[in-house]
Amino acid sequence: MLGLSKKDLMFLMIVTALTLAAPILLNPFPESSALAQFNAGYPDLMQRIAIFAIFAVGFNILFGLTGYLSFGHAAFVGVGSYATIWMFKLLSMNILPGILLSVTLGGIFAYLIGFVSLRRSGIYFSILTLAFAQMCFNLAYSVLTPLTNGESGLQPELSDPRILDAARAGGTVATPNLFGLGMNATWKVEALGRVFQFNAGYYVCGVISVLMFYLALRIFRSPFGMMLRAIKSNQHRLNYTGLNSRPYMLTAFVISGMYAGLAGGLLAAMDPLAGPDRMQWTASGEVVLMTILGGTGTLLGPVLGAGFIKYFENIFSKINDTVLHSWFSFLPKWLEDICVAIIHPFVGQGWNLTLGVLFMGVVIFLPGGLIEGGQRIGRLWRRKPGGNGAPSAKNAAAE
Amino acid sequence: MDAILLQTLNGLDKGSAYALIALGLTLIFGTLGVVNFAHGAVFMIGAFCAVSMNRLLHLSYMTVDPTKKDFLGNPMKIQTPYIEAWFGHDTGAALLNWSVPLALLLALPVMIVVGVVMERGLIKHFYKRPHADQILVTFGLAIVLQEIVKQIFGANPIPTPAPHALAGALDLGAMIGLKAGAVVYPTWRMIYFLFSLIVIGGVFSFLQFTTFGMVVRAGMADRETVGLLGINIDKRFSIMFGLAAAVAGLAGVMYTPINAPNYHMGMDFLVLSFVVVVVGGMGSLPGAVAAGFLLGILESYGSMNAVKSLLPGIDQIIIYVIAIVVLLTRPRGLMGRKGVMED
């Protein structure tokens, strides 16, 4: 069904189910318990996880399958965000035209940049994409200020023309919506001592991300995906067989650029403010990190990586010294202070430090990312005499 | 004419920083074949050596002078730096004043140690791994170094002034026979340019005229053969890594009076320095230096009002545009050797 083998279909079903049930699954701790701060089931965070999962899955089509490391994908996210906000300003607060335009523009920019950058490979490719992204960033900051509103960022205003739904404008700027369904509409259900929040914006992002995941699954299993893998394993040999690999590369680059544009469009649709810092090369570095943290070249890896990073970013920045002291209060006073002093630089404002350490740790010790880690643990299980031998279905399908 | 002269000076000045960082990057790439994304962070650490030196010299003790009152009527508290107490008031004040040049003495050993530790501790393990992994791990290292400096020194730029004697401006116009006041340029920037020429000259003569440098050059040309001759080339290469770090660090120290250092200054320079290395030619030392000055000057010309009114925004992107053109038409760079990293 859906052009998938039985195993892949099962895999897709599991991913879909997990996505749909996320508001429940990510809320395991009761509201009153001390662990409630580790819940992730609120709309803002779930939206970001879904959006960055789209971004990382798209990036993985380029980096994971062909091995070309782009350091400029944040530029497409920025372009997508600006495109969506402009559609909000000109047409209507319906997110559909904005998202369509962001995907299209992402693709066009990717085609232009890819056409030039793909003439080179290896580090030259990385540096070229980096140069292009920095160029876009600098332009958005300076000359293109009429289009991008420079440093302060672009957002919809009351005075915008908004041709399609100007009549509905009240005294305030309307929230982004999908045919009237506001992106911030949330149904709260209280049950079992927990508050489950079912947010329209999250479900829009979630459904789109499942669709994008399905598309990536099809690409991975297609002859086209096979060709991309061949490029990764030995491009020279491929060229010697008389095959022109560049069109395949360019297609992969454009597809991943469209994913990035879509992610940018969704980011702007969920929170209508687009600034140039979204295009900075550290933002490109972040998606690279998500991909390798989860597992480069695997299907589920980038999704895991995106979820992992966004979740811990959120948790870590909430922890402060008071919380740390309460954790270690069972220790003697001097030991408690030492523990707090050691952990302090990594939490709160220090999330970036944790990110950097994590980055190095993964590249050094676990080049295959979380997926490889899971497989290693799975293998340990299998080796145990009498242990249940089968690797989990998730890992097998993710390979 | 005056404007062009002034912008040329500006460009040489910017170019010196690019050239020094790019020189270090090229040394590392040429010897070890590693693309070091943490090199900008090394530059930043150098700059913070100057800040630390300044703070060290300003360490002081407090005395209470009962004869004077402060504005609240309490006895006046007087801070005396230890260094003034030890060396007498005049010498101490002079030392404090010259803290940035003095920081060079601190930075040199510190940066060599930082470089060698970085190479032995981390990058050594990445020679056999693909370039993508090297880029990623050094990128991570750059974030870590940057965040550590942020934790220690805070996120705001820390002004570190040049010595008073060198803080003014030089009337270069009068010196070369134009009318007085036409080309006035800050003294410290001229000194930065001269300093970079000295460092670049030093590195080149070290490589050219010493036995150590000869071995290193031989190793760059053919690592295996040098190894087969019984020379421990790895040891020499890791010393070269330390040297490259020292060059970037010294450039950072001297840069502090021009721009107050903050924790992300390295990243800002790094991207441009990469572009410089690529334009000059991967692995070509003269190429890196020449491209550094060339791009610095072109960037300054791009920021002239006459040029900007013709092509708006050109000053922001001219370096990238040049890099793209060079990479597409002459991938080995302006002075790169044939066959080195051309694909």
Interface residues (C-beta under 8 A of the other chain):
Chain A: G67 L69 F71 V116 R119 R120 S121 G122 I123 Y124 S126 I127 L128 L130 A131 F132 Q134 M135 N138 L139 Y141 S142 V143 L144 W281 T282 G285 V288 I292 P345 G350 N352 L353 L355 G356 V357 L358 F359 M360 V363 I364 P367
Chain B: V35 L122 H125 R129 H131 A132 D133 I135 L136 V137 F139 G140 L141 A142 I143 V144 Q146 E147 I148 Q151 M267 V271 F274 V275 V278 P312 G313 Q316 I317 Y320 V321 A323 I324 L327 L328 P331 M341 D343
